[in-house]
């Protein structure tokens, strides 16, 4: 079998066999097939696309290119959750303790943020001493003991995907539905969960800007999961404005904790209940969605989700006192309101621009080596559909550098559109794909 023939077959619109896909993934992972040939294949796939069978074969080949995490030592049905990413997306911080308090074990691998979207691990490091460098044994022990463990993605988990993504990133071949779906699902399948719930974002702050594309991606990933024998559900949710009000690492942690105390923003609470209900249904803990939502709400009311979160932080070396007293979290030295220059309704918010504001302040990474400031960011006071008067704050900006603050403020003003007409209300949850 020759890589040249595989490239030519796909270039001419042919369907690759499972054997051919396994050959190129195995050879590329081992360093036997050069970047220039795989680049040519990625471009051929970009233009010729892949069938359902090809996409499933590619996903499984990448999943099996390294370690397949065995979670059989964890009791119960393991349900994983994945978000395609967005601005202010602190969902895992509140959702996982709610679900764990309902009896669903959460054994999760998460990553760091890059660019204008934040990473779960970065946010958790707002707790002094918190770490995600767990051994496999400690990871499983923590899940069995308290119901939650979150660790960083290991180098041996789907290594073919890491190599392929790095190549796609510099060859303009990222934006292909099959390649995106197989990249996400290969890591989820390798991570060992029995069921997978996906949060697919759509809007100005999401990778999938158009709703139709988000649903297409959701359907593709659900089908891959089904073909791999895993129960997979996708929720398509709005990212045309930041999720909740807080954008920035420690600020988002505080908002997640406030949510577990019963004081969360309506959109964020709705997303946690929607995703959580699907996780409980997939894990067999509830018979219908209404029952599942009531169970999740009860974990907030009785305080069990907050206690679960504190236990999780303690188990991974963090100072859980900050769970009960959020003033102990990192704080910026400058907090200033951003007053509105005009009166009217918030017509729209360029969501990705708000994320870039946080990046400018130091709350995100320009490169993988960049250091981040956990304390900076923004807390929105007005969102789409809200009425604002001249001088009323649109947000409060948290900064440690006056120059960065002014640069972020200019960008923030450009992200807001205010008009006399109240915008039409659009549904936050766009739909569910099963």
C-alpha positions, 0 to 999 in steps of 0.5 A, spaced: 500 500 500 502 506 498 500 513 500 501 516 493 495 511 491 491 513 497 492 521 495 490 520 488 484 516 490 481 521 494 483 527 489 479 523 484 473 523 489 474 515 491 472 513 497 477 510 502 477 503 505 478 502 513 485 499 511 487 505 507 485 510 513 488 505 518 495 505 514 495 513 513 494 514 520 498 509 523 504 511 518 503 518 520 503 517 527 509 513 527 513 518 523 513 514 517 509 518 512 511 525 511 507 532 513 507 534 505 503 527 503 498 528 509 497 535 507 496 533 500 491 528 503 488 533 508 487 538 502 483 532 497 479 531 503 477 538 504 475 539 497 472 532 496 469 530 503 468 524 506 462 519 507 459 517 513 463 510 513 470 514 512 469 519 517 467 513 522 473 509 520 478 516 521 475 517 528 476 510 530 483 510 527 485 516 531 482 514 537 486 507 537 493 511 535 494 511 542 492 509 549 484 507 550 482 509 557 479 504 561 474 506 566 471 499 567 474 500 575 469 506 576 462 504 578 456 506 574 455 509 567 460 514 565 457 520 561 462 525 558 460 532 556 464 536 551 463 543 548 465 546 542 467 552 545 465 559 546 466 565 550 464 565 558 463 558 557 464 555 564 459 550 564 463 544 566 465 548 573 457 548 575 455 542 571 459 536 573 458 537 581 450 537 579 451 531 575 455 528 580 451 529 586 445 526 582 450 519 582 453 520 575 460 519 575 464 524 572 471 522 569 473 528 565 479 530 561 480 537 559 484 542 556 487 549 556 485 555 553 488 558 546 486 565 543 479 568 545 476 562 548 478 559 555 480 552 558 477 549 564 484 547 567 486 554 567 479 556 570 480 551 575 487 553 577 484 560 580 484 555 586 491 556 589 494 549 589 489 546 584 492 541 579 490 536 574 497 532 573 493 525 576 496 518 575 491 514 572 490 510 579 489 517 582 484 519 577 479 513 578 480 513 585 477 520 586 472 518 581 470 512 585 471 516 592 467 523 590 464 522 584 468 527 580 476 528 577 478 532 571 485 531 569 489 534 563 489 531 556 495 526 556 500 525 550 498 518 549 491 520 548 489 520 540 496 522 538 494 522 531 489 527 532 494 532 535 499 531 529 493 532 524 490 538 527 497 541 528 498 540 520 491 542 518 492 549 522 497 551 518 495 548 511 488 551 511 484 545 512 481 545 519 474 547 516 471 541 514 465 537 517 468 530 517 475 532 520 472 537 525 467 531 527 473 526 527 478 530 531 473 531 537 470 524 537 476 521 537 478 524 543 472 522 547 472 515 544 479 514 547 477 517 554 473 511 555 466 514 557 460 510 556 455 515 553 457 522 551 453 529 551 455 534 546 454 542 547 455 544 540 455 552 540 453 556 534 453 564 533 458 569 532 463 567 538 463 559 536 467 556 531 460 554 527 457 561 526 451 558 522 446 554 525 445 549 519 453 548 520 452 547 527 446 542 526 450 538 521 456 537 525 452 535 531 449 530 527 455 527 524 458 527 531 452 523 534 452 518 528 460 517 529 458 515 537 452 511 535 457 507 530 462 506 535 457 503 540 456 509 545 450 513 546 451 520 544 447 526 544 448 533 542 445 540 544 445 546 539 446 552 544 447 559 542 453 563 542 451 570 539 453 573 546 457 571 551 454 565 556 452 568 563 455 575 564 462 573 566 468 572 561 475 571 564 478 565 568 477 567 576 471 571 574 467 565 571 469 560 577 466 565 581 459 565 577 459 558 576 460 558 584 454 563 585 450 558 580 451 552 585 449 557 590 442 559 586 444 565 584 446 564 576 444 567 570 438 565 567 442 562 560 447 559 564 442 555 569 438 553 563 444 550 559 446 546 565 439 544 566 439 542 559 445 538 558 445 535 565 438 532 564 441 529 557 447 526 562 442 523 567 437 520 562 444 517 558 446 514 565 439 511 567 438 516 573 432 519 570 426 516 566 424 523 563 427 530 562 422 534 567 424 529 572 432 530 571 431 537 571 428 537 578 433 532 580 439 537 578 435 543 581 435 540 587 442 539 588 443 547 588 437 547 593 440 543 598 447 545 597 449 538 595 452 540 588 456 546 592 459 541 597 461 536 591 465 541 588 468 543 594 470 536 595 473 535 588 477 542 589 480 539 595 481 532 592 486 535 587 490 540 591 486 546 591 484 551 597 476 549 597 475 555 602 474 559 596 468 555 594 465 558 600 468 565 600 469 567 593 473 573 595 479 569 596 479 568 588 484 572 584 482 579 584 484 584 579 487 591 582 483 595 577 475 595 576 472 600 572 465 600 569 464 601 562 458 606 561 454 607 555 455 613 550 447 612 548 440 610 550 436 604 547 436 596 546 442 592 546 441 589 539 447 585 538 454 583 541 460 581 537 461 575 542 468 573 539 470 581 540 468 580 547 473 574 548 478 578 545 477 583 550 479 578 555 485 576 551 488 583 551 487 584 558 491 578 559 486 573 560 488 568 554 493 566 550 496 568 544 501 562 543 501 555 547 507 558 551 503 565 553 502 566 561 495 568 563 492 573 568 487 569 572 484 575 575 482 579 569 476 579 564 469 583 564 462 582 567 457 584 563 451 588 566 447 588 559 446 583 554 442 582 548 434 585 549 436 589 555 435 597 555 440 601 557 441 609 559 446 614 557 452 613 563 449 606 565 454 601 565 454 596 560 460 592 563 465 592 569 472 591 566 477 587 571 484 589 569 491 590 572 494 594 566 491 601 565 494 601 558 491 594 556 484 596 560 484 602 555 485 597 549 480 592 551 475 598 552 475 601 545 474 594 543 468 593 547 465 599 545 465 596 538 462 590 539 456 593 542 450 595 537 445 599 540 438 601 537 431 604 538 428 598 537 428 592 541 431 585 538 426 579 537 428 574 542 431 568 539 431 561 543 437 559 547 437 552 546 436 551 538 435 543 538 437 536 541 440 531 536 439 524 538 
